[in-house]
């Protein structure tokens, strides 16, 4: 995805939200984090809210992709605890 596609996504919105500048978008995306739970499985610390979903959508990424990559990373970090469909 290039800058033109992101700019196009912003233009399609009725009004430009505050999180559509680079620094604010990075701060929002930093909130997506994995933590290791007591059962040694890594999970997202918080649910994905609408703001990060909108930012990720500008890059062609949806919530299911984030969850799938989280599960794959958890399996890679701790292969003896394969996550099924959490």
C-alpha positions as CSV (number, residue, x, y, z in Angstrom):
1,X,0.0,0.0,0.0
2,X,1.4,3.4,-0.9
3,X,0.7,6.9,0.3
4,X,-1.9,7.5,-2.4
5,X,-4.0,4.6,-1.1
6,X,-3.9,5.8,2.5
7,X,-4.8,9.3,1.3
8,X,-7.7,7.9,-0.7
9,X,-9.0,6.0,2.4
10,X,-8.9,9.3,4.4
11,X,-10.7,11.2,1.7
12,X,-13.5,8.6,1.6
13,X,-14.3,9.4,5.3
14,X,-16.8,12.1,6.0
15,X,-14.4,13.9,8.3
16,X,-10.8,13.4,9.0
17,X,-10.3,11.8,12.5
18,X,-7.5,12.9,14.8
19,X,-5.7,9.5,14.5
20,X,-5.1,9.8,10.8
21,X,-1.7,11.5,11.2
22,X,1.4,9.4,11.5
23,X,2.3,10.0,15.1
24,X,-1.3,9.4,16.4
25,X,-1.7,6.3,14.2
26,X,1.6,4.8,15.6
27,X,0.4,5.5,19.1
28,X,-2.9,3.8,18.4
29,X,-1.2,0.8,16.8
30,X,1.3,0.5,19.8
31,X,-1.7,-0.5,21.9
32,X,-1.9,-3.8,20.1
33,X,0.3,-6.0,22.2
34,X,0.6,-9.6,23.1
35,X,1.1,-10.8,26.7
36,X,1.9,-14.3,28.0
37,X,-0.9,-15.6,30.1
38,X,-0.6,-18.0,33.1
39,X,-1.2,-21.0,30.7
40,X,2.0,-19.9,28.8
41,X,-0.1,-18.9,25.7
42,X,0.4,-15.5,24.2
43,X,-2.8,-13.5,23.7
44,X,-3.7,-10.0,22.7
45,X,-3.8,-7.8,25.8
46,X,-6.9,-5.9,24.7
47,X,-9.5,-6.4,22.0
48,X,-9.0,-4.5,18.8
49,X,-11.2,-1.3,19.0
50,X,-12.6,0.6,16.0
51,X,-9.7,3.1,15.8
52,X,-6.9,0.5,15.2
53,X,-9.2,-1.5,12.9
54,X,-9.7,1.6,10.8
55,X,-6.0,2.3,10.7
56,X,-5.2,-1.3,9.8
57,X,-7.9,-1.3,7.1
58,X,-6.0,1.5,5.3
59,X,-3.1,-1.0,4.9
60,X,-5.4,-3.9,3.9
61,X,-5.2,-5.7,7.3
62,X,-8.3,-6.8,9.2
63,X,-8.9,-8.0,12.8
64,X,-8.9,-11.7,11.7
65,X,-5.4,-11.3,10.2
66,X,-4.1,-9.8,13.5
67,X,-5.6,-12.6,15.5
68,X,-4.2,-15.2,13.1
69,X,-0.7,-13.8,13.3
70,X,-1.0,-13.6,17.1
71,X,-1.9,-17.3,17.2
72,X,1.0,-18.2,14.8
73,X,3.5,-16.2,16.9
74,X,2.2,-17.7,20.1
75,X,2.7,-21.2,18.6
76,X,6.2,-20.3,17.4
77,X,7.2,-18.9,20.8
78,X,5.9,-21.9,22.7
79,X,5.5,-24.9,20.4
80,X,4.5,-27.3,23.2
81,X,1.3,-25.3,23.7
82,X,-0.3,-25.3,20.3
83,X,-3.3,-23.1,20.3
84,X,-6.3,-24.6,18.6
85,X,-8.9,-21.9,17.9
86,X,-8.9,-19.5,20.9
